[in-house]
Amino acid sequence: MSRSVEPLAALSGHTDRVWQVCWDHTGRTLASCSADKTVCLWTASVGDTTSWTCGAVLTEGHERTVRAVAFSPSGRLLASASFDATAAVWDREQQWSCAATLEGHESEVKSVAWSRSGKYLATCSRDKSVWLWEMTDETELDFECAAVLMAHSQDVKRVAWSPVEDRLASCGYDDVVRLYYDDGDDWVSGAVLKGHSSTVWSVSWESSGTRIASCSDDGTVKIWRQGDTPDSWVCIATVAGHHPRPVYDIAWCPLTGLIATACGDDGVRVFAEEKADAGDGQTSFAMVAHVARAHERDVNAVSWSPAERGVLATAGDDGKVKLWRVSEE
């Protein structure tokens, strides 16, 4: 059954392409980052998701493109990743001043993500590595490197933590998704999800933590389910034939179960799960909405509101952040 998509707002402030957008836990603050080297923080008017103002522009933290942003679970901290090979941590309690700069990667940092506990921050880079940073002092915002994971053979594009435990997923140019966990002594590489035929641009966990959606340069979306053990994962669905160009981002809504994708054809698509086949464990997803010209150029990011059902934020090469409402059935 198709869903309607209503445009809510178009936010202008960046002067170059917007790479990513993310929400804080309240759904009242959005962060966006851009090739213009800045991070913008947008605040919604009380009770009005169509009225947003830019409350702050963070300009001092990075010397090159800011590729990714992520709020901590509490919403106090914002992490950003940059092509200048650093990640920065910004403190809301200090009027969004840069409270820490994390150095160690040898090349562009492509993604940043907080663990559910807020204890760990993950970063990944063109240098093929994933770094785990442990926050050792919440007051002083001190971080130390807990692990450097070199499991990927090429550029790592995205990191994403499970919503239910401290388990990390990463993906990249080597066409696979990798999972990591703490075995009690050290962080180790676990399952490797193979099936895409080209770069895996992004991954998103379902709210249960037992399924992962991945999207790729090959134009497909794959759904993976955990098997009998934490390191046993199988592909239970491939969504193909909808994206004529690379799928750059994917987001699995924790409130509705809908999946949104960002595509290089300027479009945003929304998929809903159809009834699973109890016989072989497979499932399928149907496209229920398509905004053909969501942005004037490539769509780089999609992110669902964690607080309001069906509200979706997108970002594109046209320098815009946009908000949409996807209708219920």
Secondary structure by P-SEA (a helix, b strand, c coil): cbbbbbbcccccccccccccccccccccbbbbbccccbbbbbbbccccccccccccccccccccccccccccccccbbbbbccccbbbbbbccccccccccccccccccccccccccccbbbbbccccbbbbbbbcccccbbbbbccccccccccccbbbbbccccbbbbbccccbbbbbbccccbbbbcccccccccccccccccccccbbbbbccccbbbbbbbcccccbbbbcccccccccccccbbbbbccccbbbbbccccbbbbbbbcccccccccccccccccccccccccccccccccccccbbbbbccccbbbbbbbbcc
